[in-house]
Amino acid sequence: MRKALRIFKKFVKWVLYGKGVGSYIAFVVFAYVLLKFVAFPVFLYVFGLNDFIAVLSNSMHHQPGVVNITFYEWLDRNGYNKSDYLSWPFQNGLDMGDAITVRSGEINVGDVVVYYYGRNLIVHRVINKTVIDGKTYYTTKGDANPVSLDFEYNIPSDRIIGKADLKIPYLGWPRTIMYYLTGF
């Protein structure tokens, strides 16, 4: 046991104070593992969050002029009550590079939800909620998209991570850049 502890201490000293390329690489790997598997889960737990993610696309962006067609006029054409949708969260949309907190809770039409489609996280607004045989399904649409995409229909509730709760502009840019550089 003492020998293992000595070896561990020597390894930690090499990672933290070593001058070679190997120790730098080991430090980056160690820091990543520590942040991803210890610090981040503790952060989520302490603040009662399901996730904290970066917005990776402009599908929720409210571009002046265009948003009138893809969001407001679309809602009017499809029978949504203006007084209802003017009270929905994130009236100014979400921009690529924003960070959002994700919490659990009851999901209603108008909420912005986060869910997986394959390996990709999707951040879109709920435009329909249906209960079939006691199971809840959602249809979503990006505010900047002209229509719902094929995969956005009948999303089972167990695929929903949660709903967007708080937007922090620009904080998601490092994650967004990494996604577009590495695909992860």
C-alpha positions in Angstrom: 0.0 0.0 0.0 2.8 2.4 0.9 4.6 1.7 -2.4 1.4 2.4 -4.4 0.9 5.7 -2.5 4.6 6.7 -3.2 4.1 5.9 -6.9 0.9 7.9 -7.0 2.5 10.9 -5.3 5.4 10.7 -7.8 3.0 10.5 -10.7 0.9 13.6 -9.4 4.2 15.5 -9.0 5.2 14.7 -12.5 1.8 15.7 -13.9 1.7 19.0 -12.0 5.3 20.0 -12.1 6.9 18.1 -15.0 8.5 20.1 -17.8 8.2 17.6 -20.7 5.5 17.2 -23.4 4.3 14.0 -21.8 3.6 15.7 -18.5 1.7 18.5 -20.3 -0.4 16.0 -22.1 -1.1 14.1 -18.9 -2.0 17.3 -17.2 -4.6 18.2 -19.9 -6.1 14.7 -19.7 -6.1 14.8 -15.9 -7.8 18.2 -15.9 -10.4 17.1 -18.5 -11.3 14.0 -16.5 -11.4 16.0 -13.2 -13.7 18.7 -14.8 -16.0 16.3 -16.7 -16.4 13.6 -14.1 -16.1 15.4 -10.8 -16.4 19.2 -11.0 -19.2 19.4 -13.6 -21.5 16.8 -11.9 -21.0 18.5 -8.6 -21.9 21.8 -10.2 -25.1 20.4 -11.6 -26.0 18.7 -8.3 -25.4 21.8 -6.2 -27.5 24.0 -8.5 -30.2 21.4 -9.1 -29.6 21.3 -12.9 -30.1 18.5 -15.3 -27.5 20.0 -17.7 -25.6 23.1 -18.7 -25.1 23.3 -22.4 -24.0 25.5 -25.3 -26.4 26.4 -28.1 -24.6 25.0 -31.2 -26.8 26.3 -34.1 -28.8 29.3 -35.1 -32.1 27.4 -35.3 -33.5 29.4 -32.4 -32.0 32.8 -33.5 -34.4 35.6 -34.0 -33.0 37.4 -37.0 -34.8 40.7 -37.6 -37.3 40.5 -40.4 -37.0 36.7 -40.9 -38.3 35.9 -37.4 -41.6 37.5 -38.3 -42.1 34.8 -41.0 -40.5 31.8 -39.3 -41.9 32.4 -35.8 -44.7 34.9 -35.3 -46.5 34.5 -38.7 -46.0 30.7 -38.5 -47.7 30.7 -35.0 -50.5 32.9 -36.3 -51.1 30.8 -39.4 -51.2 27.6 -37.2 -53.8 28.9 -34.8 -51.7 29.8 -31.8 -53.1 32.5 -29.5 -50.9 35.7 -29.7 -51.5 36.5 -26.0 -50.2 33.0 -25.1 -47.1 33.0 -27.3 -46.1 36.5 -26.3 -45.7 35.1 -22.7 -43.5 32.1 -23.7 -39.9 32.0 -22.4 -37.0 33.2 -24.5 -39.0 35.8 -26.6 -35.8 37.0 -28.1 -34.7 33.4 -29.0 -31.3 31.9 -28.4 -28.1 32.6 -30.3 -25.3 30.2 -31.3 -22.7 30.5 -28.5 -25.2 31.1 -25.7 -25.1 28.8 -22.7 -28.3 27.6 -21.1 -29.2 25.9 -17.9 -31.5 22.9 -18.2 -33.9 21.9 -15.5 -36.6 19.3 -15.1 -40.2 20.2 -14.6 -43.5 20.2 -16.3 -43.1 20.9 -20.0 -45.7 22.9 -21.8 -46.3 24.2 -25.3 -44.0 27.2 -25.7 -41.2 25.9 -23.5 -37.7 25.5 -25.0 -36.5 21.9 -24.4 -33.3 20.0 -24.8 -33.3 16.4 -26.2 -31.1 14.0 -28.1 -31.4 13.2 -31.8 -28.8 10.6 -32.3 -25.6 12.0 -30.8 -26.7 15.6 -31.2 -28.4 17.8 -28.6 -31.3 19.7 -30.0 -32.6 22.9 -28.4 -36.0 23.8 -29.8 -39.4 25.1 -28.8 -42.3 22.8 -28.0 -45.2 23.5 -30.4 -47.4 20.5 -29.5 -47.9 18.2 -26.6 -49.9 15.0 -27.1 -50.8 12.2 -24.7 -51.3 8.7 -26.3 -52.1 5.7 -24.1 -50.9 7.6 -21.1 -47.5 8.5 -22.6 -46.6 12.1 -23.4 -45.1 13.1 -26.8 -43.8 16.4 -28.0 -43.4 18.1 -31.3 -40.7 20.8 -31.5 -39.6 23.5 -34.0 -36.6 25.9 -34.1 -37.9 29.5 -34.0 -35.8 30.3 -37.1 -36.8 27.1 -39.0 -39.8 27.5 -41.4 -41.3 24.1 -40.3 -40.6 21.3 -37.9 -37.9 18.9 -39.2 -38.8 15.2 -39.7 -37.2 14.1 -36.4 -39.1 16.7 -34.4 -42.5 14.9 -34.4 -43.7 12.6 -31.5 -40.6 12.9 -29.3 -41.3 10.7 -26.3 -40.9 12.4 -22.9 -38.1 10.0 -21.9 -35.9 11.5 -24.6 -36.3 15.0 -23.2 -33.4 16.1 -20.9 -35.3 19.1 -19.6 -36.3 22.6 -20.4 -34.1 25.6 -20.9 -34.2 27.8 -17.8 -31.6 30.5 -18.0 -29.6 32.0 -20.9 -26.1 33.2 -20.5 -25.0 35.0 -23.7 -21.6 34.1 -25.1 -20.6 31.7 -22.4 -21.1 28.7 -24.7 -18.7 29.9 -27.4 -15.7 27.7 -26.3 -17.9 24.6 -26.4 -19.4 25.7 -29.8 -15.9 26.2 -31.3 -14.8 22.8 -30.0 -17.9 21.2 -31.5 -17.2 22.6 -34.9 -13.5 21.8 -34.8 -13.8 18.2 -33.5 -17.5 17.2 -34.1 -17.9 16.4 -30.4 
